[in-house]
Amino acid sequence: MGTVFVYWFVKARKHWARRDRKFSFRLSFPDSDQQEFDSTNNSNLPFFDLSIVAAATNNFSIANKLGEGGFGSVYK
């Protein structure tokens, strides 16, 4: 019975260690994405305040909604 417990304990410990490594690996991506965004922030794309976009879409009215894309709702 003790051998079964030791076997289970070792397997569970390895499982949790593997899970923790995967979780910490996923947490490292937002930083690299942010660095990539910062390095490409010199583009000629315009940035708009939320208040300007809300006014242009009539406060995101469903009447102005064209559909949904991979990044969310699309308004005219």
MOPAC internal coordinates of N, CA, C and O (Angstrom, degrees):
PM7 1SCF
backbone

  N    0.0000 0     0.00 0     0.00 0    0    0    0
  C    1.4454 1     0.00 0     0.00 0    1    0    0
  C    1.5258 1   110.36 1     0.00 0    2    1    0
  O    1.2310 1   120.31 1   140.78 1    3    2    1
  N    1.3237 1   117.01 1   -39.22 1    3    2    1
  C    1.4559 1   121.04 1   179.06 1    5    3    2
  C    1.5162 1   112.13 1   -63.59 1    6    5    3
  O    1.2310 1   120.43 1   143.54 1    7    6    5
  N    1.3278 1   116.78 1   -36.46 1    7    6    5
  C    1.4577 1   121.28 1   179.34 1    9    7    6
  C    1.5283 1   110.65 1   -64.57 1   10    9    7
  O    1.2310 1   120.55 1   139.74 1   11   10    9
  N    1.3171 1   116.55 1   -40.26 1   11   10    9
  C    1.4638 1   120.76 1   178.84 1   13   11   10
  C    1.5206 1   109.89 1   -63.35 1   14   13   11
  O    1.2310 1   120.36 1   137.66 1   15   14   13
  N    1.3225 1   116.91 1   -42.34 1   15   14   13
  C    1.4621 1   120.99 1   179.50 1   17   15   14
  C    1.5239 1   110.81 1   -63.42 1   18   17   15
  O    1.2310 1   120.27 1   135.14 1   19   18   17
  N    1.3274 1   117.10 1   -44.86 1   19   18   17
  C    1.4665 1   120.80 1   179.51 1   21   19   18
  C    1.5287 1   109.68 1   -62.64 1   22   21   19
  O    1.2310 1   120.07 1   136.40 1   23   22   21
  N    1.3265 1   117.46 1   -43.60 1   23   22   21
  C    1.4578 1   121.33 1   178.36 1   25   23   22
  C    1.5333 1   110.24 1   -59.50 1   26   25   23
  O    1.2310 1   120.58 1   131.50 1   27   26   25
  N    1.3239 1   116.50 1   -48.50 1   27   26   25
  C    1.4634 1   120.99 1   179.46 1   29   27   26
  C    1.5214 1   110.75 1   -61.00 1   30   29   27
  O    1.2310 1   119.96 1   136.95 1   31   30   29
  N    1.3290 1   117.69 1   -43.05 1   31   30   29
  C    1.4617 1   122.11 1  -178.23 1   33   31   30
  C    1.5271 1   110.67 1   -62.27 1   34   33   31
  O    1.2310 1   120.02 1   135.71 1   35   34   33
  N    1.3171 1   117.56 1   -44.29 1   35   34   33
  C    1.4655 1   121.59 1  -179.85 1   37   35   34
  C    1.5321 1   110.26 1   -64.97 1   38   37   35
  O    1.2310 1   120.05 1   136.06 1   39   38   37
  N    1.3390 1   117.51 1   -43.94 1   39   38   37
  C    1.4621 1   120.80 1   179.00 1   41   39   38
  C    1.5282 1   111.04 1   -63.04 1   42   41   39
  O    1.2310 1   120.12 1   136.38 1   43   42   41
  N    1.3257 1   117.37 1   -43.62 1   43   42   41
  C    1.4631 1   121.15 1  -179.86 1   45   43   42
  C    1.5201 1   110.55 1   -64.37 1   46   45   43
  O    1.2310 1   120.59 1   139.34 1   47   46   45
  N    1.3026 1   116.48 1   -40.66 1   47   46   45
  C    1.4640 1   120.62 1  -179.80 1   49   47   46
  C    1.5271 1   110.83 1   -63.85 1   50   49   47
  O    1.2310 1   120.42 1   137.51 1   51   50   49
  N    1.3300 1   116.80 1   -42.49 1   51   50   49
  C    1.4666 1   120.47 1   177.59 1   53   51   50
  C    1.5224 1   110.57 1   -64.21 1   54   53   51
  O    1.2310 1   120.94 1   139.42 1   55   54   53
  N    1.3338 1   115.81 1   -40.58 1   55   54   53
  C    1.4685 1   120.28 1   179.19 1   57   55   54
  C    1.5194 1   110.64 1   -60.45 1   58   57   55
  O    1.2310 1   120.18 1   132.73 1   59   58   57
  N    1.3251 1   117.26 1   -47.27 1   59   58   57
  C    1.4653 1   120.38 1  -178.25 1   61   59   58
  C    1.5280 1   111.20 1   -67.83 1   62   61   59
  O    1.2310 1   120.15 1   144.14 1   63   62   61
  N    1.3208 1   117.32 1   -35.86 1   63   62   61
  C    1.4680 1   120.12 1   178.19 1   65   63   62
  C    1.5288 1   109.97 1   -65.20 1   66   65   63
  O    1.2310 1   120.65 1   137.25 1   67   66   65
  N    1.3340 1   116.37 1   -42.75 1   67   66   65
  C    1.4568 1   120.81 1   178.46 1   69   67   66
  C    1.5279 1   110.38 1   -63.83 1   70   69   67
  O    1.2310 1   120.44 1   138.13 1   71   70   69
  N    1.3174 1   116.76 1   -41.87 1   71   70   69
  C    1.4621 1   121.71 1   179.69 1   73   71   70
  C    1.5251 1   110.34 1   -63.81 1   74   73   71
  O    1.2310 1   120.11 1   137.32 1   75   74   73
  N    1.3212 1   117.39 1   -42.68 1   75   74   73
  C    1.4632 1   121.04 1   179.41 1   77   75   74
  C    1.5221 1   111.03 1   -64.06 1   78   77   75
  O    1.2310 1   120.03 1   141.16 1   79   78   77
  N    1.3290 1   117.56 1   -38.84 1   79   78   77
  C    1.4605 1   120.55 1   177.99 1   81   79   78
  C    1.5186 1   111.04 1   -64.48 1   82   81   79
  O    1.2310 1   120.34 1   137.52 1   83   82   81
  N    1.3316 1   116.95 1   -42.48 1   83   82   81
  C    1.4601 1   120.15 1   178.93 1   85   83   82
  C    1.5184 1   110.49 1   -63.69 1   86   85   83
  O    1.2310 1   120.36 1   138.43 1   87   86   85
  N    1.3277 1   116.92 1   -41.57 1   87   86   85
  C    1.4586 1   120.93 1  -178.86 1   89   87   86
  C    1.5179 1   110.51 1   -65.31 1   90   89   87
  O    1.2310 1   119.81 1   135.37 1   91   90   89
  N    1.3229 1   117.97 1   -44.63 1   91   90   89
  C    1.4626 1   120.09 1  -179.68 1   93   91   90
  C    1.5265 1   110.65 1   -68.19 1   94   93   91
  O    1.2310 1   119.91 1   149.05 1   95   94   93
  N    1.3312 1   117.78 1   -30.95 1   95   94   93
  C    1.4574 1   121.22 1   176.73 1   97   95   94
  C    1.5203 1   109.96 1   -65.60 1   98   97   95
  O    1.2310 1   120.06 1   138.08 1   99   98   97
  N    1.3437 1   117.50 1   -41.92 1   99   98   97
  C    1.4540 1   120.89 1   178.51 1  101   99   98
  C    1.5163 1   111.22 1   -65.89 1  102  101   99
  O    1.2310 1   120.16 1   146.35 1  103  102  101
  N    1.3168 1   117.30 1   -33.65 1  103  102  101
  C    1.4536 1   120.07 1  -179.46 1  105  103  102
  C    1.5206 1   112.17 1   -69.15 1  106  105  103
  O    1.2310 1   120.05 1   158.38 1  107  106  105
  N    1.3301 1   117.50 1   -21.62 1  107  106  105
  C    1.4573 1   119.68 1  -177.77 1  109  107  106
  C    1.5281 1   112.12 1   -78.18 1  110  109  107
  O    1.2310 1   119.30 1   160.17 1  111  110  109
  N    1.3163 1   118.94 1   -19.83 1  111  110  109
  C    1.4529 1   120.56 1  -177.20 1  113  111  110
  C    1.5189 1   115.00 1   -66.76 1  114  113  111
  O    1.2310 1   118.28 1   138.64 1  115  114  113
  N    1.3442 1   120.88 1   -41.36 1  115  114  113
  C    1.4657 1   117.73 1  -178.94 1  117  115  114
  C    1.5240 1   113.62 1   -56.84 1  118  117  115
  O    1.2310 1   120.10 1   144.05 1  119  118  117
  N    1.3319 1   117.42 1   -35.95 1  119  118  117
  C    1.4567 1   119.43 1   178.29 1  121  119  118
  C    1.5221 1   111.11 1   -63.37 1  122  121  119
  O    1.2310 1   120.49 1   135.09 1  123  122  121
  N    1.3352 1   116.67 1   -44.91 1  123  122  121
  C    1.4603 1   119.09 1  -179.38 1  125  123  122
  C    1.5232 1   110.47 1   -68.02 1  126  125  123
  O    1.2310 1   120.04 1   144.04 1  127  126  125
  N    1.3428 1   117.54 1   -35.96 1  127  126  125
  C    1.4615 1   119.76 1   176.35 1  129  127  126
  C    1.5155 1   110.45 1   -64.13 1  130  129  127
  O    1.2310 1   120.25 1   139.69 1  131  130  129
  N    1.3290 1   117.13 1   -40.31 1  131  130  129
  C    1.4595 1   120.75 1  -179.86 1  133  131  130
  C    1.5246 1   110.11 1   -65.42 1  134  133  131
  O    1.2310 1   120.03 1   139.85 1  135  134  133
  N    1.3357 1   117.55 1   -40.15 1  135  134  133
  C    1.4594 1   120.34 1   178.19 1  137  135  134
  C    1.5233 1   110.10 1   -64.29 1  138  137  135
  O    1.2310 1   120.50 1   139.73 1  139  138  137
  N    1.3315 1   116.64 1   -40.27 1  139  138  137
  C    1.4603 1   119.79 1   178.64 1  141  139  138
  C    1.5186 1   109.94 1   -64.38 1  142  141  139
  O    1.2310 1   120.02 1   138.41 1  143  142  141
  N    1.3301 1   117.56 1   -41.59 1  143  142  141
  C    1.4586 1   121.33 1   178.53 1  145  143  142
  C    1.5194 1   110.20 1   -63.37 1  146  145  143
  O    1.2310 1   120.10 1   135.96 1  147  146  145
  N    1.3319 1   117.41 1   -44.04 1  147  146  145
  C    1.4555 1   120.66 1  -179.84 1  149  147  146
  C    1.5249 1   111.61 1   -62.64 1  150  149  147
  O    1.2310 1   120.35 1   142.44 1  151  150  149
  N    1.3299 1   116.94 1   -37.56 1  151  150  149
  C    1.4588 1   119.28 1  -177.64 1  153  151  150
  C    1.5268 1   111.72 1   -73.56 1  154  153  151
  O    1.2310 1   119.83 1   156.08 1  155  154  153
  N    1.3362 1   117.94 1   -23.92 1  155  154  153
  C    1.4597 1   120.22 1   179.18 1  157  155  154
  C    1.5186 1   111.48 1  -101.48 1  158  157  155
  O    1.2310 1   119.94 1  -169.47 1  159  158  157
  N    1.2965 1   117.73 1    10.53 1  159  158  157
  C    1.4563 1   122.09 1  -176.62 1  161  159  158
  C    1.5254 1   112.16 1   -73.79 1  162  161  159
  O    1.2310 1   119.51 1   178.09 1  163  162  161
  N    1.3118 1   118.53 1    -1.91 1  163  162  161
  C    1.4562 1   122.05 1  -178.53 1  165  163  162
  C    1.5221 1   111.90 1   -87.39 1  166  165  163
  O    1.2310 1   119.81 1  -166.72 1  167  166  165
  N    1.3186 1   117.98 1    13.28 1  167  166  165
  C    1.4626 1   120.68 1  -177.15 1  169  167  166
  C    1.5217 1   110.72 1   -73.61 1  170  169  167
  O    1.2310 1   121.35 1    -6.78 1  171  170  169
  N    1.2958 1   115.02 1   173.22 1  171  170  169
  C    1.4615 1   121.25 1  -179.23 1  173  171  170
  C    1.5195 1   112.36 1   -91.57 1  174  173  171
  O    1.2310 1   119.69 1  -164.64 1  175  174  173
  N    1.3262 1   118.20 1    15.36 1  175  174  173
  C    1.4555 1   121.09 1   179.61 1  177  175  174
  C    1.5194 1   110.41 1   -74.79 1  178  177  175
  O    1.2310 1   120.28 1   -44.78 1  179  178  177
  N    1.3314 1   117.07 1   135.22 1  179  178  177
  C    1.4723 1   119.17 1   179.33 1  181  179  178
  C    1.5259 1   111.02 1   -78.74 1  182  181  179
  O    1.2310 1   120.41 1   -31.97 1  183  182  181
  N    1.3140 1   116.82 1   148.03 1  183  182  181
  C    1.4562 1   123.34 1   173.93 1  185  183  182
  C    1.5180 1   107.57 1  -113.26 1  186  185  183
  O    1.2310 1   120.76 1   -43.74 1  187  186  185
  N    1.3269 1   116.15 1   136.26 1  187  186  185
  C    1.4566 1   121.47 1  -178.72 1  189  187  186
  C    1.5207 1   109.83 1  -118.62 1  190  189  187
  O    1.2310 1   120.89 1   -34.59 1  191  190  189
  N    1.3261 1   115.90 1   145.41 1  191  190  189
  C    1.4604 1   120.71 1   173.87 1  193  191  190
  C    1.5250 1   108.80 1   -68.88 1  194  193  191
  O    1.2310 1   120.81 1   -27.36 1  195  194  193
  N    1.3069 1   116.06 1   152.64 1  195  194  193
  C    1.4529 1   120.71 1   178.61 1  197  195  194
  C    1.5241 1   111.32 1   -61.03 1  198  197  195
  O    1.2310 1   120.26 1   144.49 1  199  198  197
  N    1.3257 1   117.11 1   -35.51 1  199  198  197
  C    1.4696 1   119.93 1  -179.72 1  201  199  198
  C    1.5301 1   111.31 1   -64.03 1  202  201  199
  O    1.2310 1   119.84 1   143.97 1  203  202  201
  N    1.3167 1   117.91 1   -36.03 1  203  202  201
  C    1.4679 1   121.72 1   178.50 1  205  203  202
  C    1.5257 1   110.36 1   -68.52 1  206  205  203
  O    1.2310 1   120.60 1   136.74 1  207  206  205
  N    1.3297 1   116.46 1   -43.26 1  207  206  205
  C    1.4631 1   120.49 1   179.76 1  209  207  206
  C    1.5273 1   110.15 1   -67.25 1  210  209  207
  O    1.2310 1   120.19 1   139.22 1  211  210  209
  N    1.3258 1   117.25 1   -40.78 1  211  210  209
  C    1.4681 1   120.62 1   178.52 1  213  211  210
  C    1.5238 1   110.78 1   -62.49 1  214  213  211
  O    1.2310 1   120.02 1   138.77 1  215  214  213
  N    1.3168 1   117.57 1   -41.23 1  215  214  213
  C    1.4660 1   120.78 1   178.44 1  217  215  214
  C    1.5269 1   110.90 1   -66.29 1  218  217  215
  O    1.2310 1   119.95 1   140.31 1  219  218  217
  N    1.3188 1   117.69 1   -39.69 1  219  218  217
  C    1.4633 1   121.48 1  -178.49 1  221  219  218
  C    1.5270 1   112.10 1   -69.30 1  222  221  219
  O    1.2310 1   119.84 1   152.80 1  223  222  221
  N    1.3229 1   117.91 1   -27.20 1  223  222  221
  C    1.4684 1   121.54 1  -178.79 1  225  223  222
  C    1.5220 1   112.21 1  -102.69 1  226  225  223
  O    1.2310 1   120.50 1  -166.96 1  227  226  225
  N    1.3468 1   116.65 1    13.04 1  227  226  225
  C    1.4652 1   121.80 1  -176.78 1  229  227  226
  C    1.5296 1   109.65 1    55.70 1  230  229  227
  O    1.2310 1   121.71 1  -128.10 1  231  230  229
  N    1.3305 1   114.32 1    51.90 1  231  230  229
  C    1.4713 1   123.57 1  -179.34 1  233  231  230
  C    1.5300 1   111.48 1    56.97 1  234  233  231
  O    1.2310 1   120.98 1  -135.38 1  235  234  233
  N    1.3282 1   115.74 1    44.62 1  235  234  233
  C    1.4646 1   123.90 1   178.09 1  237  235  234
  C    1.5298 1   111.26 1    58.18 1  238  237  235
  O    1.2310 1   120.97 1  -135.13 1  239  238  237
  N    1.3154 1   115.75 1    44.87 1  239  238  237
  C    1.4631 1   122.32 1  -179.13 1  241  239  238
  C    1.5229 1   110.79 1   -63.63 1  242  241  239
  O    1.2310 1   121.05 1   -37.88 1  243  242  241
  N    1.3216 1   115.59 1   142.12 1  243  242  241
  C    1.4611 1   120.80 1   178.19 1  245  243  242
  C    1.5297 1   110.77 1   -63.48 1  246  245  243
  O    1.2310 1   120.21 1   154.39 1  247  246  245
  N    1.3300 1   117.21 1   -25.61 1  247  246  245
  C    1.4721 1   121.03 1   178.03 1  249  247  246
  C    1.5240 1   111.28 1   -66.89 1  250  249  247
  O    1.2310 1   119.83 1   154.28 1  251  250  249
  N    1.3185 1   117.92 1   -25.72 1  251  250  249
  C    1.4670 1   122.22 1  -179.97 1  253  251  250
  C    1.5252 1   112.90 1   -95.68 1  254  253  251
  O    1.2310 1   120.09 1  -179.30 1  255  254  253
  N    1.3131 1   117.44 1     0.70 1  255  254  253
  C    1.4639 1   120.40 1  -177.80 1  257  255  254
  C    1.5260 1   109.91 1   -79.38 1  258  257  255
  O    1.2310 1   120.95 1   -53.56 1  259  258  257
  N    1.3297 1   115.78 1   126.44 1  259  258  257
  C    1.4627 1   121.56 1   178.91 1  261  259  258
  C    1.5205 1   111.90 1   -91.42 1  262  261  259
  O    1.2310 1   120.37 1   148.74 1  263  262  261
  N    1.3131 1   116.89 1   -31.26 1  263  262  261
  C    1.4596 1   121.21 1  -177.79 1  265  263  262
  C    1.5075 1   109.96 1   164.83 1  266  265  263
  O    1.2310 1   121.32 1    18.30 1  267  266  265
  N    1.3281 1   115.09 1  -161.70 1  267  266  265
  C    1.4588 1   120.71 1   178.67 1  269  267  266
  C    1.5155 1   109.07 1  -131.62 1  270  269  267
  O    1.2310 1   121.61 1   -40.32 1  271  270  269
  N    1.3189 1   114.52 1   139.68 1  271  270  269
  C    1.4513 1   120.76 1   178.04 1  273  271  270
  C    1.5155 1   110.61 1  -118.33 1  274  273  271
  O    1.2310 1   120.69 1    12.80 1  275  274  273
  N    1.2881 1   116.29 1  -167.20 1  275  274  273
  C    1.4553 1   121.65 1  -179.09 1  277  275  274
  C    1.5148 1   113.67 1   -66.34 1  278  277  275
  O    1.2310 1   120.04 1   159.28 1  279  278  277
  N    1.3274 1   117.54 1   -20.72 1  279  278  277
  C    1.4603 1   121.20 1  -178.73 1  281  279  278
  C    1.5198 1   112.18 1  -108.56 1  282  281  279
  O    1.2310 1   119.71 1  -172.24 1  283  282  281
  N    1.3261 1   118.15 1     7.76 1  283  282  281
  C    1.4568 1   120.68 1   177.76 1  285  283  282
  C    1.5137 1   112.30 1   124.23 1  286  285  283
  O    1.2310 1   121.39 1    18.02 1  287  286  285
  N    1.3143 1   114.95 1  -161.98 1  287  286  285
  C    1.4645 1   121.50 1  -177.27 1  289  287  286
  C    1.5250 1   111.22 1   -70.15 1  290  289  287
  O    1.2310 1   121.33 1   -30.97 1  291  290  289
  N    1.3506 1   115.06 1   149.03 1  291  290  289
  C    1.4627 1   122.09 1   179.24 1  293  291  290
  C    1.5233 1   107.29 1  -119.56 1  294  293  291
  O    1.2310 1   121.07 1   -53.43 1  295  294  293
  N    1.3273 1   115.55 1   126.57 1  295  294  293
  C    1.4651 1   121.86 1  -178.07 1  297  295  294
  C    1.5171 1   110.42 1  -117.22 1  298  297  295
  O    1.2310 1   121.21 1   -27.32 1  299  298  297
  N    1.3484 1   115.29 1   152.68 1  299  298  297
  C    1.4662 1   119.21 1   175.43 1  301  299  298
  C    1.5037 1   109.49 1   -91.43 1  302  301  299
  O    1.2310 1   120.10 1   180.00 1  303  302  301

